[in-house]
Amino acid sequence: MSIRLLFKLSIMKKSIFVFITLFSLTLVKAQETHTDPYEKNNEFKLNLISPLAGAFQGSYERHLNKKSSLGISFFKVYDNTKEDDLNYYISPYYRMHFGKKYASGFFVEGFSMLTSIDGNKIYDPIDHSKFTEKPDVIDVALGAGLGGKWVTKSGFVFEINAGYGFLLFNAEKTDHTIVGKVGLNVGYRF
């Protein structure tokens, strides 16, 4: 055998060895990354009740681990004939989950809310009309809520929640001192 042939055989053996080693590592890594189908960290949800109030509400939630998550909801009124006091809110929240599956089951939440509410209203008893005395009031609220979440293996999310909070700074400029959140949400976990 020539030196050249021995050299080529040696390189081929090393190449095959490197290929088999890399392939084996890939298989081991693939087995390590196999996760529970419920264990995905992001959710987008839409509230099915909000259109009944002439509004749109969407939410994004990020799961920190099996038992806790952070999220944010956005609510915007588009039909003032159905909802005549609230204009919009942006509400970040923290949830603690008590279900057996990943970030599901019964939960409690604490939330804050940046909200826009109509100012004090004055009612005219003569012609039975009402008008807003002051401009829209921007305020911050803090509150708590609870609910339940169910997740399918394919990632669809169903959720019911309710919460109440108190306006902190400008409640005297509106006809309200509390804010509420109610939801029948559907979404997708990915």
C-alpha positions in Angstrom: 0.0 0.0 0.0 1.1 3.4 -0.7 1.4 6.2 1.8 -1.1 8.2 -0.1 -3.7 5.4 0.2 -3.0 4.9 3.9 -3.4 8.7 4.4 -6.8 8.7 2.6 -8.0 5.7 4.6 -6.9 7.4 7.8 -8.8 10.6 6.9 -11.9 8.6 6.0 -11.9 6.8 9.3 -11.5 10.1 11.2 -14.3 11.6 9.1 -16.6 8.7 9.8 -15.8 8.8 13.5 -16.5 12.5 13.7 -19.8 12.0 11.8 -21.0 9.2 14.1 -20.0 11.2 17.2 -21.9 14.3 16.0 -24.9 12.3 15.0 -24.9 10.6 18.4 -24.7 14.0 20.2 -27.6 15.2 18.1 -29.7 12.3 19.1 -28.9 12.8 22.8 -29.7 16.5 22.5 -33.0 15.7 20.8 -34.0 13.5 23.6 -33.2 16.1 26.2 -35.3 18.8 24.5 -38.5 16.7 24.4 -41.0 18.6 26.5 -44.5 18.4 27.8 -46.9 19.6 25.0 -48.5 22.0 27.6 -45.1 23.5 28.5 -45.0 26.4 26.1 -44.3 29.9 27.4 -46.4 32.4 25.4 -50.1 33.0 25.0 -52.2 35.3 23.0 -55.9 35.6 24.0 -59.0 37.5 22.9 -62.0 38.3 25.2 -65.3 37.0 23.8 -67.4 39.2 26.1 -65.8 42.6 25.3 -67.6 43.0 21.9 -70.9 42.8 23.7 -69.8 46.0 25.5 -68.7 47.6 22.2 -65.0 47.0 22.9 -62.0 44.9 22.0 -59.7 43.2 24.5 -56.5 41.3 23.8 -54.0 39.8 26.1 -50.4 38.5 26.0 -49.1 36.2 28.8 -45.6 34.9 29.4 -45.1 31.9 31.7 -42.2 32.2 34.1 -42.5 28.6 35.3 -45.2 26.0 36.0 -46.9 28.1 38.7 -46.5 31.8 37.7 -46.8 34.1 34.8 -46.7 37.8 33.8 -49.1 39.3 31.3 -50.6 42.5 29.9 -54.2 43.2 28.7 -55.3 46.0 26.4 -59.0 47.1 26.3 -60.3 49.7 23.9 -63.9 50.9 23.5 -65.0 51.3 19.9 -68.8 51.8 20.4 -69.6 54.5 23.0 -73.3 53.8 22.9 -72.7 50.5 24.7 -69.9 51.6 27.1 -70.3 55.2 27.9 -67.8 55.7 30.8 -64.6 53.7 30.1 -62.5 54.6 27.1 -59.5 52.2 27.4 -57.1 50.5 29.8 -53.7 48.9 29.7 -53.3 46.4 32.5 -50.2 44.4 33.4 -50.7 41.5 35.8 -49.0 38.7 37.7 -50.7 35.3 38.1 -50.1 32.4 40.4 -51.5 29.1 39.0 -52.6 26.2 41.2 -53.4 23.5 38.5 -51.6 20.2 37.9 -50.7 21.0 34.3 -48.2 23.7 33.3 -49.6 27.2 34.0 -53.2 26.2 34.1 -56.1 25.5 36.4 -57.3 27.9 39.1 -55.3 31.1 39.4 -55.2 34.3 41.4 -53.8 37.6 40.0 -52.7 41.0 41.1 -52.9 43.7 38.5 -52.4 47.4 37.9 -54.2 49.4 35.4 -53.6 52.6 33.5 -57.1 53.7 32.5 -59.0 56.5 30.8 -62.5 57.2 32.2 -65.0 59.9 31.4 -65.1 62.8 33.8 -68.0 63.6 36.1 -71.4 63.5 34.4 -74.2 66.0 34.9 -77.8 65.0 34.3 -80.3 67.6 33.2 -83.7 66.8 34.7 -85.6 69.1 32.4 -84.7 67.5 29.1 -83.3 64.2 30.5 -79.9 64.7 28.9 -76.5 64.1 30.3 -73.1 65.6 29.5 -69.6 65.3 30.8 -68.6 68.1 33.1 -64.8 67.5 32.9 -62.6 65.9 30.3 -61.5 62.3 30.3 -59.6 61.3 33.5 -56.4 59.3 33.3 -55.8 57.3 36.4 -54.0 54.3 37.8 -55.7 51.4 39.7 -54.5 48.5 41.7 -56.6 45.3 42.1 -56.9 41.6 42.4 -58.7 38.9 40.5 -59.2 35.1 40.1 -60.1 32.7 37.4 -59.5 29.4 35.7 -57.6 28.3 32.7 -57.8 25.2 30.6 -55.3 24.2 27.9 -55.5 21.6 25.2 -52.5 19.5 24.0 -52.6 21.4 20.7 -52.2 24.7 22.5 -55.7 26.2 22.5 -56.5 28.1 25.7 -59.9 28.7 27.4 -60.0 31.1 30.3 -62.6 32.7 32.7 -61.5 35.6 34.9 -62.8 38.5 37.0 -61.2 41.2 39.1 -61.8 44.5 40.8 -59.5 47.4 41.6 -59.6 50.8 43.1 -58.6 54.1 41.4 -55.7 55.7 43.2 -55.4 59.3 42.3 -58.3 60.9 40.4 -61.5 59.1 41.6 -63.1 62.3 42.7 -63.0 63.6 39.1 -65.1 60.7 37.8 -68.4 59.0 38.8 -66.4 55.8 39.7 -64.0 54.7 42.4 -63.6 51.1 41.2 -62.6 49.4 38.0 -63.5 45.8 36.9 -62.1 43.2 34.6 -64.3 40.3 33.3 -63.2 37.9 30.7 -64.2 34.8 28.8 -61.0 34.4 26.8 -59.9 32.1 24.0 -56.4 32.0 22.7 -53.4 30.0 21.7 -50.3 28.9 23.6 -47.0 28.6 21.7 
